[in-house]
């Protein structure tokens, strides 16, 4: 099933809700980065929530970058999404892994560790918005909710999960992100908070074949809501040969000359090869091209 995001709002205007089934996008990321089980779960969670955050942007050229800088074995993760929710991600140490935690689950919090969450929202030509908050658990969902509360003063609930199979693929991944709107009704907020416990195994819900509509219904309980759209999303890298060549040229003549000489001594061919961190594609440029 293609990855998709369902967007809804409560009938009383108290909250907006985003539900994503990100299984396909997470599997594409796992295929690219060849992650361990725990690294795949952590990466998948960040990719999933960044996709949702991206679809909340306002303009076509807007992008959002979410970086988790933890002191765990996984190292740094950086996810980027466009305004349609199409994400991509880079993981510093994709092969890092840890034993199961005390609850018998993948130790995402342990492999991420302590550190900070950074969000950069780039709205075209305007000065980008940058928000930084401490990681509260490393479990990603708690950290995203804390970011919205601390940095943007938006009460937020974020349930995100990734179920990794024995073959290290993802059998189910998704997220429910609920944000309270200005002048929300306290009774509605309490009901939504009570319903949150139903989403403790959200990855299993998607793995079992539940649709975004069914997961939304579970999250809402008896809170009435309206669905206003559903969008398809996919893992999408924006690299190209032209953009990569511009990046190489920006190194300057002296650095380029040094790299070309080193490569010629090593392989006998004067060229510079650059790999994309998000999709793994490699671009080779000859001295003449540069």
Secondary structure by P-SEA (a helix, b strand, c coil): cccbbbbbbcccccbbbbbbcaaaaaaaaaaaacccaaaaaaaaaaaaaaaaaaaacccccbbbbbbbbccccccbbbbbbccccccccccccccccccccccccccccccccccbbbbbbbcccccbbbbbbcccccaaaaaaaaaaaccccccbbbbbbbbbcccccccccbbbbbbbcccccaaaaaaaaaacccccaaaaaaaacccaaaaaaaaaccbbbbbcbbbbbcccccccaaaaaaaaaaccaaaaaaaaaaaaaaccccbbbbbbccccbbbbbccccc
